[in-house]
């Protein structure tokens, strides 16, 4: 799990260039729902892999409990190019 990214700090910010060479920055604050977790699962056995994939296929919303807290969200994709990496989109923070 050391290659996982469980960062939750992200602000709703946009920047638009202005004609005078400056920029307009709009900051709409912080929301846990802007976080995307990248979860790396190394050395996954084939039976555990099959069970995990079946869970991800059958359930749209999942609860993720990790060191950053407890979150409700959905799995956007699974990448098996290097180990087993899950992209988890946070809907809300439960803790």
VOGU-3710 file (C-alpha; in Angstrom, 3 decimals, decimal comma):
1> xxxxxxxxxx> 0,000/0,000/0,000  3,043/2,311/0,145  2,457/3,344/-3,490  -1,133/4,430/-2,775  -2,116/8,095/-2,885  -4,721/8,897/-0,225  -4,416/12,694/-0,345  -7,676/14,447/0,443  -6,625/18,094/0,235  -7,915/19,628/-2,959
11> xxxxxxxxxx> -9,705/22,955/-3,375  -12,325/23,883/-5,964  -10,212/26,462/-7,767  -10,179/27,700/-11,347  -7,872/30,208/-13,050  -8,654/32,242/-16,161  -6,169/34,498/-17,935  -7,240/38,139/-18,265  -6,504/40,574/-21,110  -4,241/42,723/-18,895
21> xxxxxxxxxx> -1,808/39,811/-18,431  -3,100/38,851/-15,002  -5,458/36,118/-13,935  -8,873/35,732/-12,379  -8,874/33,083/-9,679  -12,162/31,706/-8,383  -11,904/29,704/-5,162  -15,071/27,810/-4,243  -13,550/26,203/-1,169  -12,776/22,669/-0,053
31> xxxxxxxxxx> -14,866/19,543/-0,368  -13,821/15,979/0,379  -15,767/14,990/-2,734  -13,002/16,490/-4,909  -10,558/13,781/-3,820  -9,522/10,892/-6,029  -7,647/8,096/-4,271  -5,173/5,917/-6,096  -4,968/2,604/-4,217  -2,127/0,232/-5,085
41> xxxxxxxxxx> -2,610/-3,378/-3,996  0,639/-5,355/-4,387  0,957/-9,142/-4,449  -2,733/-9,883/-4,907  -3,493/-13,592/-5,171  -5,754/-14,728/-7,991  -8,626/-15,697/-5,653  -8,503/-12,335/-3,858  -8,249/-10,547/-7,218  -11,329/-12,361/-8,520
51> xxxxxxxxxx> -13,307/-11,568/-5,357  -12,298/-7,910/-5,476  -13,199/-7,557/-9,164  -16,577/-9,183/-8,527  -17,257/-6,741/-5,675  -16,322/-3,790/-7,899  -18,595/-5,046/-10,689  -21,618/-5,631/-8,460  -21,594/-2,537/-6,249  -21,677/1,034/-7,485
61> xxxxxxxxxx> -21,077/2,759/-4,135  -18,439/1,489/-1,734  -17,167/2,543/1,684  -13,402/2,990/1,904  -11,805/3,053/5,331  -8,186/4,232/5,335  -5,745/6,338/7,335  -7,323/9,528/5,929  -10,780/8,560/7,233  -13,907/6,809/6,019
71> xxxxxxxxxx> -15,311/7,717/2,592  -18,260/6,832/0,387  -17,413/6,665/-3,287  -17,181/4,754/-6,522  -14,393/2,942/-8,351  -13,671/4,763/-11,599  -11,236/2,205/-13,006  -8,877/-0,652/-12,232  -5,394/-0,702/-13,770  -3,533/-3,988/-13,741
81> xxxxxxxxxx> -0,533/-2,821/-15,795  1,578/-2,565/-12,627  0,236/-4,659/-9,766  -3,422/-3,807/-9,090  -4,294/-0,096/-8,917  -7,767/1,247/-8,133  -8,917/4,793/-8,871  -11,541/5,696/-6,226  -13,693/8,824/-6,644  -14,926/10,202/-3,322
91> xxxxx> -18,596/11,142/-3,072  -18,583/12,150/0,601  -16,565/11,825/3,774  -18,272/9,733/6,451  -15,975/10,637/9,375
//
